[in-house]
Structures are given as C-alpha cells and as structure tokens.
Amino acid sequence: MIDWDVAVSTGVRLVRPGPQVDLADARQAVAQLRELSTTAQGHVREFTGMEPLEPAGPAVIVDRPGWIKANVAGFRVVLEPILDRLGGERMSGGAGTLTTAVGSRVTGVQLGAVLSYLAGRVLGQYELFLPPAADGSAPTGRLTLVAPNIVHAERELDVDPDDFRLWVCLHEETHRTQFTSTPWLRDYVQQQMQEMLLASNVDAGDMLARLRSAGEAVADAIRGGEANLIEVFQSEEQSEIMDRITAVMTLAEGHGDYVMDAVGPEVVPSVEEIRRRFQRRREGANRIDKVIRQLLGIDLKMKQYEEGAAFVRQVVAQVGMSDFNRVWESPETLPTMKEIRNPDSWIDRVVRPAALPQEFGERPATEGGAAGGPSPA
C-alpha cells in the first residue's frame, strides 16, 4: 500500500536545505536545545501540576531529512499492520501484484512530497510512535526538535534566540508531559487512527466522486475558499472518527500553546514579543503557500492552536488548573469539538457534577439511602 523507502527517498530529495549556519553556531544550537529541553521539563511540571510516569531524557535534535525519516518510521509503526491487512483482503479480491506495487510507489511519492513540505516548517514534535528498540521492547516516545527550522524562524522573526528556543521547548515538552502523564492517551490516539484507516474502503463510484470533489476543493482553495483535501476523501464514518481525533489534538495543541505563553516573562522575558511576531508569521504566508497549507489541512491545525488555547484559558480561569486536568482522566473526560468551542458545557459535564455534593455538604447517594442521611422508614 505504501512504499516506505520511496517515501523517504522522495522526501529527502525534495526538501529544501536549511539556513546557512557555520559549524560552531550549529553545534552551539544543538547543545543548547538539548539543555533547554531538560530545563523546560521542570517549568512545565510545576506550572501544570502533571507528573510524568516515566523518565524523560533530553530531546533528540534532527535536521530536515532526519525529521522526514523519523516520521516515515512513525507512520510505518501505526499504519503498516493495518495496510498489510487491507492489502491482503484486496489481493484475495483480485488485485494484481503489479497494480499493488505501482500503487504503493505512487503513494510513497505522495507521502514523501507532503513530508518534504512539512519538514521545512515544523519546529518540533513529540513522536508517539517509534519502531521497537533493539531488545524488542516498545519505546515510549521521543521529543524531537528540528534545529535548522528553529534557527530559521528566530532569524526571520528577529527575536532573542535563547528566549525563542526555550519557548519552543516549553510547547513541545508540554506535549511530552501530556502523553507520559496520561498512560491511556497514546493508545487512544493510535486506536482512532487505525479505525480511521479501516473505514477507508470505497468502491470505484465513490472514488470517482471524491476525485471530482478534490478538483473542486483545489479550485476553491485557489479562489480563497475554505475547502481542503482531508475532508474530501473522508466517508461519513471517517468524519465521525476524525472529529474525535481533531478534538484530542486541538486540546493537546491548545494546551501546549497556553503553557508556553502562560509560564510568563520570568521564564521567557520576551514572550509577549515572540508571540506577537510568531502569530504574524503564521498569518503572513504568501498566496501559493496559503493554498498548499489549506489543501493539506495545515490551516485547520492553526485553528486548533487558537480554539484549543481559548478552551484551556477559559476553563483554567473558571475552575483552576487542578480541575482542568480532569481532561486527562479518561477518554470520557476529553472534550468534544462542540465543548472546546463552548467550554462551559465541558465544565458542566465533567467538573460541576463531581463538585455539587461537596458544595452542598452532602455525600453522593448510596444503595442504602439518599445522600446526607439514612433512608426513610
């Protein structure tokens, strides 16, 4: 279904080189990013009150080709078992090996091309899905920072490099803390992604209709509309799954954005200037870049940052960080997209029902009688 080697070679071949940096400055940037990723751990834990359940080492620092290789490996861990299963079903249904081989190479080229575009823009990420370790054990995740992109961004924004690098580390370290403090979250995200893929079977008629819709989406994006290719190729079932994935990622990204700003100027002195210039940079892409970003759904991700951060700010302002952290208790306490856009509804569903008995000096009702006293005779 996907030729992973072709994906890597295509991405590495197409990706643009990073900024010109002399060797001494490059080494200094790598060393500092490793150090700041460790520094950020303490700030994030103290501010959020979240405690990772596993040790966290310094970040892994990569260049753009390294980021592409890491992401192909991550996609492979999640997708290959499902793709193999789907591929077997299609082979038994009459698909030829030549058709399958050609299709997998085409898909590999497509994946590599998308990753080559993203590799010039991503500052860092927490890699959830990694290949098994040499001893066969399952790794827990890895914090990765893309040094050339961080250096390029700080130069373009003309901000203090030390502050900017710590600011980026705070965001990415928040993601690591989210997943290492919440044991079920990684499996939940993986399950949703796999269900999304398993729901992808379409017949020829559906595919032709979606291809026509894809052409309309491209034309709409060029005209400045809001269409994107991600929504075009989703079935109704996939759209429901995608809503759940979008909700958890909006929460995660918004939480990261909130924390990186809210730790305050005592940690990052120029945080307000950095945020202001960074936001202008997000909004100031050229026309072609805007079209590509929209078609790939990157603009949806930018909206996730904004909506998610607004949700976190409002909930924390109303109920405090401790009650906000109930979002991490279980899949049932995660907000839906409707709740992210209406934080009061999440507070009413998750926080206030648990608080009511304490507020009224009562105990929850038990089998033996009503709350607060014995059952009537």
C-alpha positions as CSV (number, residue, x, y, z in Angstrom):
1,M,0.0,0.0,0.0
2,I,2.9,2.4,0.8
3,D,6.5,2.0,-0.4
4,W,8.2,3.4,2.7
5,D,11.6,3.6,1.1
6,V,10.2,5.6,-1.7
7,A,8.6,7.9,0.8
8,V,11.9,8.6,2.5
9,S,13.9,9.0,-0.7
10,T,11.3,11.3,-2.2
11,G,11.0,13.5,0.9
12,V,14.8,13.8,1.3
13,R,15.3,14.6,-2.3
14,L,12.6,17.3,-2.4
15,V,13.1,19.0,0.9
16,R,14.8,22.4,0.8
17,P,18.1,22.9,2.6
18,G,18.1,24.7,5.9
19,P,19.6,28.1,6.6
20,Q,23.4,28.7,6.3
21,V,24.9,28.2,9.8
22,D,28.7,27.9,10.5
23,L,29.8,24.7,12.3
24,A,30.4,26.3,15.7
25,D,27.0,28.0,15.7
26,A,25.3,24.8,14.7
27,R,27.0,22.8,17.4
28,Q,26.0,25.5,20.0
29,A,22.4,25.5,18.9
30,V,22.2,21.7,19.1
31,A,23.8,21.7,22.6
32,Q,21.6,24.5,23.8
33,L,18.4,22.9,22.5
34,R,19.2,19.7,24.4
35,E,19.8,21.6,27.6
36,L,16.7,23.8,27.2
37,S,14.5,20.8,26.6
38,T,15.6,19.5,30.0
39,T,15.1,22.9,31.6
40,A,11.6,23.1,30.1
41,Q,10.6,19.9,31.9
42,G,10.7,21.5,35.3
43,H,8.8,24.6,34.2
44,V,6.0,22.5,32.6
45,R,5.6,20.2,35.5
46,E,5.5,23.0,38.1
47,F,3.0,25.1,36.1
48,T,0.6,22.2,35.0
49,G,0.8,20.0,38.1
50,M,1.2,17.0,35.8
51,E,3.7,14.3,36.8
52,P,5.2,12.0,34.1
53,L,5.1,8.3,34.9
54,E,8.3,7.6,33.1
55,P,11.7,9.2,32.9
56,A,12.3,11.8,30.2
57,G,15.7,12.4,28.7
58,P,16.9,15.4,26.6
59,A,15.3,16.0,23.2
60,V,16.7,14.4,20.0
61,I,17.9,17.2,17.7
62,V,17.5,16.5,13.9
63,D,17.8,18.2,10.6
64,R,15.1,18.3,7.9
65,P,16.0,14.9,6.3
66,G,16.2,13.4,9.8
67,W,12.7,14.6,10.6
68,I,11.4,13.0,7.4
69,K,13.0,9.7,8.2
70,A,11.6,9.8,11.8
71,N,8.1,10.5,10.6
72,V,8.1,7.8,7.9
73,A,9.2,5.4,10.6
74,G,6.4,6.5,12.9
75,F,3.7,6.2,10.1
76,R,5.0,2.8,9.4
77,V,4.6,1.6,13.0
78,V,1.0,2.8,13.1
79,L,-0.2,2.0,9.6
80,E,1.7,-1.0,8.3
81,P,-0.2,-3.7,10.3
82,I,-3.5,-2.2,9.0
83,L,-2.2,-1.7,5.5
84,D,-1.0,-5.3,5.3
85,R,-4.4,-6.5,6.4
86,L,-6.2,-4.3,3.9
87,G,-3.7,-5.3,1.2
88,G,-4.3,-9.0,1.9
89,E,-8.1,-8.5,1.6
90,R,-7.7,-6.7,-1.7
91,M,-5.3,-9.3,-3.1
92,S,-7.8,-12.0,-2.3
93,G,-10.4,-9.9,-4.1
94,G,-8.4,-10.0,-7.4
95,A,-6.0,-7.0,-7.2
96,G,-2.8,-7.9,-9.1
97,T,0.7,-7.7,-7.6
98,L,1.9,-5.3,-10.3
99,T,-1.0,-3.0,-9.6
100,T,-0.3,-3.2,-5.9
101,A,3.4,-2.5,-6.4
102,V,2.8,0.5,-8.7
103,G,0.2,1.9,-6.3
104,S,2.5,1.6,-3.3
105,R,5.2,3.5,-5.1
106,V,2.8,6.3,-6.1
107,T,1.6,6.5,-2.5
108,G,5.2,6.6,-1.3
109,V,5.9,9.5,-3.6
110,Q,2.8,11.3,-2.4
111,L,3.7,10.8,1.3
112,G,7.3,11.9,0.7
113,A,6.3,15.0,-1.2
114,V,4.0,16.1,1.7
115,L,6.6,15.4,4.3
116,S,9.2,17.4,2.3
117,Y,6.9,20.4,2.5
118,L,6.2,20.0,6.2
119,A,9.9,19.3,7.0
120,G,10.8,23.0,6.3
121,R,8.1,24.3,8.7
122,V,7.9,22.0,11.8
123,L,9.9,23.3,14.8
124,G,9.5,20.2,16.9
125,Q,7.2,17.4,17.9
126,Y,6.7,14.6,20.4
127,E,6.9,11.4,18.4
128,L,4.3,9.0,19.8
129,F,5.0,6.0,17.6
130,L,8.5,4.6,17.3
131,P,9.9,1.3,16.0
132,P,10.7,-1.3,18.6
133,A,14.1,-0.9,20.4
134,A,17.0,-3.2,19.7
135,D,16.0,-5.5,22.5
136,G,12.4,-5.8,21.1
137,S,10.8,-3.6,23.8
138,A,8.3,-0.9,22.8
139,P,9.7,2.6,23.2
140,T,7.6,5.2,25.0
141,G,8.0,8.2,22.7
142,R,10.6,10.8,21.9
143,L,10.8,14.6,21.9
144,T,12.3,15.8,18.6
145,L,13.5,19.4,17.8
146,V,14.3,20.4,14.2
147,A,17.3,22.7,14.7
148,P,17.5,24.3,11.2
149,N,13.9,25.3,11.4
150,I,14.2,26.8,14.8
151,V,17.3,28.8,13.7
152,H,15.5,29.9,10.6
153,A,12.4,31.0,12.5
154,E,14.3,33.0,15.1
155,R,16.2,34.8,12.4
156,E,13.1,35.6,10.4
157,L,11.3,36.9,13.5
158,D,14.4,38.8,14.7
159,V,13.8,37.6,18.3
160,D,16.2,36.7,21.1
161,P,17.5,33.2,20.3
162,D,17.8,32.0,23.9
163,D,14.2,33.0,24.7
164,F,12.8,31.6,21.4
165,R,14.5,28.3,21.8
166,L,13.2,27.9,25.4
167,W,9.7,29.0,24.3
168,V,9.6,26.3,21.6
169,C,10.9,23.7,24.1
170,L,8.1,24.6,26.5
171,H,5.5,23.8,23.9
172,E,7.0,20.5,22.8
173,E,7.8,19.5,26.4
174,T,4.1,20.1,27.3
175,H,3.2,17.5,24.6
176,R,5.6,15.0,26.1
177,T,4.2,15.6,29.6
178,Q,0.6,15.2,28.3
179,F,1.4,11.7,27.0
180,T,3.8,10.5,29.6
181,S,1.5,11.6,32.4
182,T,-1.6,10.0,30.8
183,P,-1.0,6.3,30.2
184,W,-4.1,5.7,28.1
185,L,-3.7,8.7,25.7
186,R,-1.2,7.2,23.3
187,D,-3.3,4.0,22.8
188,Y,-6.4,6.1,22.4
189,V,-4.9,8.2,19.6
190,Q,-3.4,5.1,17.9
191,Q,-6.8,3.3,18.0
192,Q,-8.6,6.3,16.5
193,M,-6.0,6.5,13.7
194,Q,-6.3,2.8,12.9
195,E,-10.1,2.9,13.0
196,M,-9.9,5.8,10.5
197,L,-7.9,3.7,8.2
198,L,-10.0,0.6,8.5
199,A,-13.0,2.7,7.5
200,S,-11.3,3.7,4.2
201,N,-12.7,1.1,1.8
202,V,-14.6,2.8,-1.1
203,D,-15.9,1.5,-4.3
204,A,-15.0,2.9,-7.7
205,G,-18.0,5.1,-8.0
206,D,-17.3,6.7,-4.6
207,M,-13.7,7.2,-5.5
208,L,-14.6,9.0,-8.8
209,A,-17.0,11.3,-6.9
210,R,-14.3,12.1,-4.4
211,L,-11.8,12.8,-7.1
212,R,-14.2,15.3,-8.7
213,S,-14.7,16.8,-5.2
214,A,-10.9,17.1,-4.9
215,G,-10.7,19.1,-8.1
216,E,-13.4,21.4,-6.8
217,A,-11.5,21.7,-3.5
218,V,-8.3,22.8,-5.3
219,A,-10.2,25.4,-7.3
220,D,-12.0,26.6,-4.2
221,A,-8.7,27.0,-2.3
222,I,-7.1,28.9,-5.1
223,R,-10.1,31.3,-5.1
224,G,-9.6,31.8,-1.3
225,G,-12.3,29.4,-0.1
226,E,-12.1,27.0,2.9
227,A,-12.1,23.6,1.2
228,N,-9.4,21.0,1.9
229,L,-8.4,17.6,0.6
230,I,-8.6,15.9,4.0
231,E,-12.4,16.4,4.3
232,V,-13.0,15.5,0.6
233,F,-11.6,11.9,1.0
234,Q,-13.5,11.1,4.2
235,S,-16.5,8.9,4.4
236,E,-19.3,9.7,6.9
237,E,-17.9,7.1,9.3
238,Q,-14.4,8.5,8.9
239,S,-15.7,12.1,9.5
240,E,-17.0,10.9,12.9
241,I,-13.7,9.4,13.8
242,M,-11.8,12.4,12.5
243,D,-14.0,14.6,14.9
244,R,-12.6,12.6,17.8
245,I,-9.0,12.9,16.6
246,T,-9.4,16.6,15.9
247,A,-10.8,17.2,19.4
248,V,-7.9,15.5,21.2
249,M,-5.3,17.1,19.0
250,T,-7.0,20.5,19.4
251,L,-6.8,20.1,23.2
252,A,-3.2,19.0,23.1
253,E,-2.1,21.8,20.8
254,G,-4.0,24.4,22.6
255,H,-2.7,23.2,25.9
256,G,0.8,23.5,24.5
257,D,0.2,27.0,23.3
258,Y,-1.3,28.1,26.5
259,V,1.5,26.7,28.7
260,M,4.3,28.2,26.5
261,D,2.9,31.6,27.0
262,A,1.5,31.4,30.5
263,V,4.7,30.4,32.2
264,G,5.4,34.1,31.9
265,P,8.2,36.6,31.4
266,E,10.1,35.4,34.5
267,V,10.9,32.3,32.4
268,V,10.9,33.7,28.9
269,P,11.5,37.5,29.3
270,S,10.4,38.4,25.7
271,V,7.5,36.0,25.5
272,E,4.9,38.7,24.5
273,E,7.1,40.0,21.7
274,I,7.8,36.4,20.5
275,R,4.1,35.5,20.5
276,R,3.1,38.7,18.6
277,R,5.7,38.2,15.9
278,F,5.1,34.5,15.7
279,Q,1.4,35.0,15.2
280,R,2.1,37.5,12.4
281,R,4.3,34.9,10.8
282,R,1.6,32.2,10.9
283,E,-0.8,34.6,9.2
284,G,1.6,36.1,6.7
285,A,2.2,33.3,4.2
286,N,2.3,34.0,0.5
287,R,-0.6,33.0,-1.7
288,I,0.8,29.8,-3.0
289,D,1.9,28.7,0.5
290,K,-1.6,29.5,1.8
291,V,-3.2,27.3,-0.9
292,I,-0.9,24.4,-0.1
293,R,-1.5,24.8,3.7
294,Q,-5.2,24.9,3.2
295,L,-5.3,21.8,0.9
296,L,-3.2,19.8,3.3
297,G,-5.3,20.8,6.3
298,I,-2.5,22.8,7.9
299,D,-4.8,25.8,8.3
300,L,-7.1,23.5,10.3
301,K,-4.1,22.8,12.6
302,M,-3.6,26.6,13.1
303,K,-7.2,26.9,14.1
304,Q,-6.6,24.0,16.5
305,Y,-4.0,26.1,18.3
306,E,-6.4,29.0,18.7
307,E,-9.5,27.1,19.7
308,G,-7.7,24.8,22.0
309,A,-5.8,27.6,23.7
310,A,-9.0,29.5,24.2
311,F,-10.7,26.5,25.7
312,V,-7.8,25.9,28.2
313,R,-7.7,29.6,29.2
314,Q,-11.4,29.8,29.9
315,V,-11.5,26.5,31.8
316,V,-8.5,27.3,33.9
317,A,-9.8,30.8,34.6
318,Q,-13.1,29.4,35.8
319,V,-12.1,26.3,37.8
320,G,-8.3,26.3,38.1
321,M,-5.6,24.1,36.8
322,S,-6.4,21.1,39.1
323,D,-9.9,20.8,37.8
324,F,-8.8,21.5,34.2
325,N,-6.5,18.5,34.5
326,R,-9.6,16.3,34.7
327,V,-9.4,16.3,30.9
328,W,-6.6,13.7,31.2
329,E,-8.5,11.3,33.4
330,S,-10.1,9.1,30.7
331,P,-11.4,9.2,27.1
332,E,-14.8,10.1,28.6
333,T,-13.5,13.3,30.1
334,L,-11.9,14.6,26.9
335,P,-13.8,17.5,25.4
336,T,-15.7,17.1,22.2
337,M,-15.2,19.8,19.5
338,K,-18.5,21.3,20.5
339,E,-17.3,21.5,24.1
340,I,-14.0,23.0,23.0
341,R,-16.0,25.8,21.3
342,N,-18.3,26.1,24.4
343,P,-16.0,25.4,27.4
344,D,-18.9,25.9,29.9
345,S,-20.6,22.8,28.5
346,W,-17.5,20.7,29.3
347,I,-17.3,22.2,32.8
348,D,-21.0,21.4,33.4
349,R,-20.5,17.8,32.2
350,V,-17.2,16.9,33.9
351,V,-16.3,19.3,36.7
352,R,-19.6,20.5,38.2
353,P,-21.3,17.1,38.7
354,A,-18.4,16.0,40.8
355,A,-18.3,19.2,42.8
356,L,-22.1,19.5,43.6
357,P,-22.2,17.0,46.6
358,Q,-19.2,18.8,48.3
359,E,-20.7,22.2,47.7
360,F,-23.9,21.3,49.5
361,G,-22.1,19.4,52.3
362,E,-23.6,16.1,51.1
363,R,-22.4,12.7,50.3
364,P,-23.4,11.0,47.0
365,A,-26.4,8.7,47.2
366,T,-25.6,5.1,48.1
367,E,-27.6,1.9,47.7
368,G,-28.7,2.2,51.4
369,G,-30.3,5.6,51.1
370,A,-30.2,9.2,50.0
371,A,-27.2,11.4,50.3
372,G,-26.7,13.1,53.6
373,G,-28.7,10.7,55.9
374,P,-30.4,7.4,56.4
375,S,-33.2,6.2,54.1
376,P,-36.7,7.0,55.4
377,A,-38.6,4.3,57.2
